[in-house]
Amino acid sequence: MFMPGQWVDFHIPGVSVVGGFSICSTPQQLQHDGYVELCVKKSNHPPAKWLHESAAAGNEIQLQIGGDFAYDHEQLKNVPVVLMAGGVGITPLISMVRTRLSMQESEQRHNSSSIPHSTTLIYSAKTAEDLLYREELQALAQSHPSFALYLSATKGSGGMHAPDGSWKPNEINAGRVPLQLLRDALSATSTSDALSSSSSSSVPHLFLCGPPVMVDELLPLAQQCVPNENVHKESWW
């Protein structure tokens, strides 16, 4: 079994290069339905090329789970969570979003008084077409009041952050992430957080995944807002 956010080393017979791909599905889908979902961009990288051009039902491959960038629902179900994705950095985070929201739904079915703790996803890519899983994420934001979604297309921004207060939830905004939006997300608490008897439950955890330049820029800001142990980061290259 894996944890949301982890990746697999993909060992293909006859292909000397090992592929490393984030798992986009949930542990529950593996347990109940027997599959994992990978988001693999078509390219000449040997494992990706094999998956797009040669893979067929019945092929046998070896998978090895790796990575410590992971969401533990039992540990974090009673705290707000903020996720920040740049480009294909959404791939490990979509597993976290799917897992957290589905687990919250299950908990509410078993305890109608359970109030889901907030989940915020801030996700930017070059263009609207590059926003993977956009329609699914927007549908989740519509159906889960505790889930706040902010999307942006950065092409043409000239490297500038969008003005504070300019972004609207569940829409495709323009420019790079307004820094105040991230500050606000990391300082906000939901109703259930405010009612909790544990003061530490109001302190969000941040999962940050994207290109190194984005991670390096936003990490100091995040560490000003929440304790270092609440910040989890991963860079893609």
PyMOL commands that set and color helices and strands:
alter all, ss='L'
color gray80, all
select helices_A, chain A and resi 27-33+46-53+73-76+87-110+128-130+134-143+179-187+191-195+199-202+212-225+228-230
alter helices_A, ss='H'
color red, helices_A
select strands_A, chain A and resi 7-11+19-22+62-66+81-86+119-125+147-153+172-174+205-210+231-235
alter strands_A, ss='S'
color yellow, strands_A
deselect
rebuild
show_as cartoon
